């Protein structure tokens, strides 16, 4: 047994990465521990905030006990170590959990007030600059340093205000702060950038090796930058290349973050290369991992990187096999879960997608992106479909219905079975994908 040097809950990345793979893998039952920790300890989240702001704000420090009691969150502009976005980032995890099950009662009674409280702490410190835009004073970019208009915080604030307005629209809520959120979305300063891409913050370039992808939050996991937009795609690519060009400080979760970013860009081979760097250099033969002592978030975020290669659902679109490495010719998965509470099964043989099954649990709008050419849509009724872009289809799928999508060459017997591996490779690699010990 090894004693861990990490005996707390760490909220500047570790908790968030640990819970990511539970959504796609359809293990939302395990996500209840995060929901219970946050929703069951509101008063501790309030006490974590400096007293003058407790009347409307919530937050959490870098480390806490299991009841979310932490050190006091610092004050932006007064303390250069003010790491203020950690609860808002946790709310993004809670939002993903909600989006994968679509429980509007949970959204209204729990997530909405917590997200509102976390965003309120930001709003206390926004100020209008000489350029007429809204700015943040000095805050702390996790594990790198301090900056005004820190990209980490700008991204979380923008995502938080965007999501709060979206919640109000969905639930029909008339909130007195909605005008303020919309003002932030309209007037917040742009993400600081230079010729190398996203910076740490205003006047603070990314100049030294940094294992944390905190300055890239606007691309992943928040999806505020959209790779379907050519300019934003170029910014993501430039930023990712520059981050990885300084490898000295990279660690295990750096490679999983890079893998997911490459998957976002549809670059499956580069995504796999990053995972292979993790497997070959850092993981044990059973995929366990340590940094100064045992930690769990890195192998779990590696599982999420695999999910991102095979199934994505950001931006109200379900993307099946969006970033498959060229070495992965034969793939199956069954009842993986996406945003909108859809269960997806799919099979790919000899590098070609044969079929996709979509089951709707909540009746949310269904848009599918697939590489199946001239797809055939089948089910218990004739579905109305509309092609809205190349490889993109809207399907009028109702709650409880399922649709099968296939190419004309695929027989109508839709089966998912264990994927058999190459017999030679099975002698070289163990079931975890690590080189076998003989």
C-alpha positions in Angstrom: 0.0 0.0 0.0 1.2 3.5 -0.9 0.3 6.5 1.2 -1.2 9.2 -1.0 0.0 12.8 -0.8 -3.4 13.8 -2.2 -5.7 13.2 0.8 -8.3 15.9 -0.2 -10.7 16.6 -3.0 -8.9 18.7 -5.6 -11.1 21.0 -7.6 -8.7 22.6 -10.0 -8.9 19.6 -12.4 -8.8 16.3 -10.6 -12.5 16.0 -9.6 -13.7 17.3 -13.0 -11.6 14.8 -15.0 -12.6 11.9 -12.7 -16.3 12.3 -13.5 -16.1 13.0 -17.3 -16.2 9.3 -18.5 -19.3 8.4 -16.5 -21.6 10.3 -18.9 -20.8 8.6 -22.2 -20.2 5.2 -20.6 -23.8 5.3 -19.2 -22.8 5.2 -15.5 -24.8 8.2 -14.3 -25.5 6.3 -11.1 -21.8 6.8 -10.1 -22.2 10.5 -10.8 -24.6 11.0 -7.9 -21.6 11.2 -5.6 -20.7 14.5 -7.2 -24.2 15.8 -7.2 -24.7 14.8 -3.6 -21.4 16.5 -2.6 -22.3 19.9 -4.2 -26.1 20.0 -3.8 -25.9 18.7 -0.2 -23.4 21.2 1.1 -24.6 24.6 -0.1 -23.9 26.3 3.2 -20.2 25.2 3.1 -20.0 26.5 -0.5 -21.3 29.8 0.8 -18.9 29.9 3.8 -16.0 29.3 1.4 -16.6 32.8 0.0 -15.3 35.9 1.8 -18.0 37.3 4.1 -19.0 40.4 2.1 -20.1 38.3 -0.9 -21.8 35.4 0.8 -25.3 37.0 0.4 -25.4 35.9 -3.2 -22.3 33.9 -4.1 -20.9 30.4 -3.8 -17.5 29.0 -4.3 -14.9 26.4 -3.5 -11.1 26.5 -3.0 -8.5 24.3 -4.6 -8.8 21.6 -2.0 -11.7 20.6 0.3 -13.0 17.8 2.6 -15.7 15.5 1.4 -18.4 18.0 2.5 -16.9 20.8 0.3 -15.5 22.9 3.1 -12.4 24.5 1.8 -10.0 27.4 2.4 -11.5 30.8 1.7 -11.7 31.7 -2.0 -9.4 34.7 -2.6 -10.5 38.1 -3.8 -9.6 39.0 -7.5 -7.5 42.0 -7.9 -6.3 41.9 -4.3 -4.7 38.5 -4.1 -2.8 37.2 -7.2 -3.6 33.6 -6.2 -7.4 34.2 -6.5 -8.5 30.9 -8.1 -12.2 31.7 -8.4 -13.6 29.5 -11.2 -13.4 26.1 -9.7 -17.0 25.8 -8.6 -18.1 27.1 -12.0 -16.0 24.4 -13.7 -17.6 21.8 -11.4 -21.0 23.2 -12.5 -20.0 22.4 -16.0 -19.6 18.7 -14.9 -23.0 18.9 -13.3 -24.4 20.4 -16.5 -23.1 17.5 -18.5 -24.6 15.1 -16.0 -28.0 16.9 -16.4 -27.7 17.0 -20.2 -27.1 13.2 -20.4 -30.3 12.5 -18.4 -32.4 15.6 -19.0 -34.0 15.8 -15.5 -35.5 19.3 -15.5 -36.5 19.2 -11.8 -32.9 18.6 -10.9 -31.9 21.5 -13.2 -34.4 23.9 -11.6 -34.0 23.0 -7.9 -30.3 22.3 -7.7 -28.0 23.1 -10.7 -29.5 26.5 -11.5 -29.1 28.1 -8.1 -25.6 26.7 -7.6 -24.4 27.9 -11.1 -26.0 31.3 -10.4 -24.2 31.6 -7.1 -20.8 30.6 -8.6 -21.2 33.2 -11.5 -22.3 35.9 -9.0 -18.9 35.8 -7.4 -17.4 36.7 -10.8 -19.9 39.5 -11.4 -18.7 41.3 -8.2 -15.4 42.1 -9.8 -16.1 42.8 -13.5 -15.3 46.3 -14.6 -15.7 48.3 -17.7 -12.4 49.3 -19.4 -11.5 52.3 -21.5 -12.4 50.1 -24.5 -16.0 49.8 -23.3 -15.6 46.1 -22.8 -16.0 44.2 -19.5 -12.8 42.9 -17.9 -11.6 40.8 -15.0 -8.9 41.9 -12.6 -6.0 39.7 -11.7 -7.0 36.0 -11.1 -5.0 32.8 -11.1 -4.8 30.4 -14.0 -4.5 26.9 -12.4 -0.9 25.8 -12.0 0.5 28.5 -14.2 0.2 32.0 -12.7 -1.7 35.2 -12.5 -3.1 37.5 -15.1 -5.8 40.1 -15.8 -8.4 38.8 -18.2 -7.3 35.2 -17.5 -8.5 32.9 -20.3 -9.5 30.2 -17.8 -11.9 32.6 -16.0 -13.2 34.4 -19.1 -14.2 31.1 -20.6 -15.9 29.9 -17.4 -17.7 33.2 -16.9 -18.9 33.3 -20.5 -20.0 29.6 -20.3 -21.8 30.3 -17.0 -23.8 33.3 -18.3 -24.6 31.5 -21.5 -25.8 28.5 -19.7 -27.9 30.5 -17.1 -29.8 32.2 -20.0 -30.3 28.8 -21.7 -31.7 27.4 -18.4 -34.1 30.3 -18.1 -35.4 29.8 -21.6 -35.8 26.1 -21.2 -37.6 26.3 -17.8 -39.5 29.5 -18.5 -37.8 31.3 -15.6 -38.0 35.1 -15.3 -34.8 35.9 -13.4 -33.9 39.5 -12.3 -30.3 38.9 -13.3 -30.9 37.7 -16.8 -30.3 41.2 -18.2 -26.9 41.2 -16.5 -25.9 37.9 -17.9 -26.8 39.0 -21.4 -24.8 42.2 -20.9 -21.8 40.1 -20.0 -22.2 37.9 -23.1 -22.5 41.0 -25.3 -19.7 43.0 -23.8 -17.2 40.7 -22.2 -13.7 41.1 -23.6 -12.4 38.6 -26.2 -10.1 35.8 -25.2 -6.5 37.1 -25.1 -4.5 35.7 -28.1 -1.2 36.2 -29.8 0.5 34.7 -32.8 0.8 31.4 -30.9 -2.9 31.2 -30.0 -4.6 31.5 -26.7 -2.6 33.2 -24.0 -2.7 32.7 -20.3 -4.3 36.1 -20.0 -3.9 39.7 -21.0 -0.2 40.5 -21.5 0.7 37.0 -20.2 1.7 34.6 -23.1 2.1 30.9 -22.7 5.9 30.9 -22.4 6.9 28.0 -20.1 5.9 24.4 -20.1 2.6 23.8 -18.3 0.9 20.5 -17.7 -2.6 22.0 -17.2 -4.7 22.9 -20.2 -6.6 25.6 -18.2 -5.9 28.3 -20.8 -7.5 26.1 -23.5 -10.9 25.7 -21.6 -12.8 27.7 -24.2 -12.0 24.9 -26.7 -12.3 21.9 -24.5 -14.3 21.0 -22.5 -16.5 24.1 -22.7 -16.8 24.1 -26.6 -17.1 27.9 -26.8 -14.7 27.8 -29.7 -16.2 25.7 -32.5 -14.0 23.8 -34.9 -16.7 23.9 -37.5 -15.8 27.7 -37.8 -12.6 27.9 -39.9 -11.2 30.9 -37.9 -11.9 29.3 -34.5 -10.6 25.9 -35.7 -7.3 27.6 -36.7 -7.1 29.2 -33.3 -7.6 25.8 -31.6 -5.0 24.1 -33.7 -2.4 26.9 -33.2 -3.0 26.9 -29.5 -2.8 23.2 -29.1 0.4 23.0 -31.2 2.1 25.7 -29.1 1.1 24.1 -25.8 2.6 20.8 -26.9 5.7 22.4 -28.3 7.0 22.8 -24.7 6.9 19.2 -23.4 9.1 19.5 -20.3 6.3 20.0 -17.8 3.6 17.8 -19.4 2.2 14.9 -17.3 -0.4 12.2 -17.7 -3.5 14.3 -17.9 -1.7 16.7 -20.4 -1.7 13.8 -22.9 -5.4 12.9 -22.2 -6.4 16.6 -22.6 -4.4 16.8 -25.9 -6.0 13.6 -27.1 -9.5 15.0 -26.5 -8.6 18.3 -28.2 -7.3 16.4 -31.2 -10.5 14.3 -31.2 -12.5 17.6 -31.2 -10.7 18.5 -34.3 -11.5 15.1 -35.9 -7.8 14.1 -35.9 -8.0 10.5 -34.7 -4.4 9.6 -35.4 -2.9 12.5 -33.4 -5.5 11.7 -30.7 -4.2 8.1 -30.5 -0.6 9.3 -30.6 -1.2 11.3 -27.4 -2.8 8.3 -25.7 0.1 6.1 -26.7 2.4 8.7 -25.1 0.4 8.2 -21.9 0.5 4.4 -22.1 4.1 4.0 -23.1 5.7 6.6 -20.8 3.5 6.9 -17.7 0.9 4.3 -17.0 1.6 1.0 -15.2 0.8 -2.3 -16.8 -2.6 -2.3 -15.2 -3.3 1.4 -16.3 -2.8 2.7 -12.8 -0.9 6.0 -12.5 0.9 8.1 -9.9 2.3 11.6 -9.6 4.3 11.7 -6.3 1.7 9.1 -5.2 -1.4 7.3 -6.5 -4.0 9.4 -8.4 -7.0 8.3 -10.3 -8.1 11.1 -12.6 -5.6 10.5 -15.4 -6.6 7.0 -16.3 -10.3 8.0 -16.1 -9.7 11.0 -18.4 -7.9 8.6 -20.8 -11.2 6.7 -21.0 -12.9 9.9 -21.8 -10.4 10.5 -24.6 -11.4 7.2 -26.2 -15.1 8.3 -25.8 -14.3 11.5 -27.6 -12.7 9.6 -30.5 -15.8 7.5 -31.0 -18.8 9.6 -29.8 -19.3 13.3 -29.3 -22.5 15.2 -28.6 -21.6 18.9 -28.0 -23.5 21.7 -29.8 -26.7 19.7 -30.0 -25.3 17.3 -32.5 -24.5 13.6 -32.0 -21.3 12.7 -33.8 -20.7 9.0 -34.3 -17.1 7.9 -35.0 -15.9 11.5 -35.3 -12.2 10.9 -34.9 -11.4 7.2 -35.4 -7.6 6.4 -35.8 -6.7 4.7 -39.0 -5.4 1.7 -37.0 -8.9 1.1 -35.5 -10.7 -0.6 -38.4 -13.2 -2.6 -36.4 -15.2 -1.1 -33.6 -18.4 -1.8 -31.6 -20.1 0.0 -28.7 -23.5 -0.5 -27.2 -25.8 1.9 -25.2 -23.3 4.7 -24.8 -25.1 7.9 -23.7 -25.1 11.3 -25.2 -26.4 14.8 -24.3 -30.1 14.9 -24.9 -30.5 11.5 -23.1 -29.9 9.3 -26.2 -28.5 5.8 -26.0 -26.3 5.0 -29.0 -25.0 1.7 -30.4 -22.8 1.5 -33.4 -20.7 -0.9 -35.4 -17.7 -0.2 -37.8 -16.1 -2.9 -39.9 -13.1 -2.6 -42.1 -13.0 1.2 -41.5 -16.6 1.6 -42.6 -19.6 2.5 -40.4 -22.2 -0.2 -40.9 -25.0 1.0 -38.7 -26.1 3.2 -35.8 -28.9 2.7 -33.4 -30.4 5.7 -31.5 -32.9 5.3 -28.6 -34.4 8.5 -27.3 -35.1 8.5 -23.5 -36.3 12.2 -23.3 -37.7 13.1 -26.7 -35.1 15.9 -27.2 -34.3 17.2 -30.8 -32.1 14.7 -32.6 -29.4 15.7 -35.0 -26.9 13.0 -36.1 -23.6 13.5 -37.9 -22.4 10.3 -39.6 -20.0 9.2 -42.4 -22.6 6.8 -43.7 -23.3 7.8 -47.3 -26.9 8.0 -48.4 -28.1 6.6 -45.0 -31.3 4.6 -44.7 -33.4 5.3 -41.6 -35.5 2.4 -40.2 -37.8 1.8 -37.3 -41.4 1.0 -36.3 -42.6 4.0 -38.3 -41.4 6.1 -41.2 -39.2 8.8 -39.8 -39.2 12.3 -41.2 -35.5 13.3 -41.8 -33.9 16.4 -43.1 -30.3 16.8 -44.3 -29.1 20.2 -42.9 -25.4 20.0 -43.8 -23.0 17.5 -45.3 -23.3 14.2 -43.3 -25.8 15.9 -40.9 -29.4 14.8 -40.5 -32.3 15.9 -38.3 -34.6 13.0 -37.3 -38.1 13.4 -35.8 -37.4 10.9 -33.1 -39.9 10.9 -30.2 -39.5 9.9 -26.6 -39.1 6.1 -26.3 -38.5 5.6 -30.0 -35.5 4.1 -31.6 -34.2 4.5 -35.1 -31.6 2.3 -37.0 -29.4 4.1 -39.5 -27.5 1.9 -42.0 -25.9 2.0 -45.4 -27.4 0.2 -48.3 -24.8 -2.7 -48.0 -25.6 -3.5 -44.4 -28.1 -6.3 -43.7 -31.0 -5.5 -41.4 -29.7 -7.8 -38.7 -28.1 -5.3 -36.3 -25.8 -7.0 -33.9 -23.2 -5.9 -31.4 -20.7 -8.5 -30.4 -17.3 -8.6 -28.7 -14.5 -7.4 -31.0 -11.9 -10.0 -31.6 -8.4 -8.8 -31.7 -5.4 -9.8 -33.8 -3.9 -13.0 -32.3 -0.4 -11.7 -32.7 -1.2 -8.4 -30.9 -2.9 -10.3 -28.1 0.4 -12.0 -27.3 2.2 -8.6 -27.3 -0.4 -6.6 -25.3 -2.4 -7.4 -22.2 -6.2 -6.7 -22.0 -5.4 -3.1 -20.8 -3.5 -2.3 -24.0 -0.1 -2.3 -22.2 2.7 -4.5 -23.3 2.3 -7.9 -21.7 4.8 -9.1 -19.2 6.3 -12.6 -19.9 
